[in-house]
């Protein structure tokens, strides 16, 4: 019985759930990267923008991005753009704040934004994939969570961490062992 449930979940729900989750995760993060960078640029160049946006971004940065999932679903419904919106709301504030501090601070903000976005995506996947028939949903959800987790770790290890090490090495902050 369990093998047939796993097979049904794999064949029917999983491919679409994976495609939607990963594509929205990457799109949402790229939107947050663009929005956070532009907002950070405005804050670093225009003092009144910093005075207005700074306190708001500080407050949003301390709000866990997973908190946005139920609120955004209530406002916008349960669909792929909702997951992108959640990622944007969670990731943009640390990116914007990091941009204003220094190049190294920007990279820290990007890494923090990535972590916040990917955790929010996991919460959104769990909520979006909830169905009345939990028996068939569980395998698909678990496999999707594992895939999203793997992609999140891979981006951090293969892209963000090497960029961070390069920035540290360029500034003489990385001690060679």
Secondary structure, 3 states (H helix, E strand, C coil): CHHHHHHHHHHHHHHHHHHHHHHHHHHHHHHHHHHHHHHHHHHHHCHHHHHHHHHHHHHHHHCCCCHHHHHHHHHHCCCHHHHHHHHHHHHHHHHHHHHHHCHHHHHHHHHHHHHHHHHHHHHHHHHHCCCCCHHHHHHHHHHHHHHHHHHHHHHHHHHHHHHHHHHHHHCCCCCCC
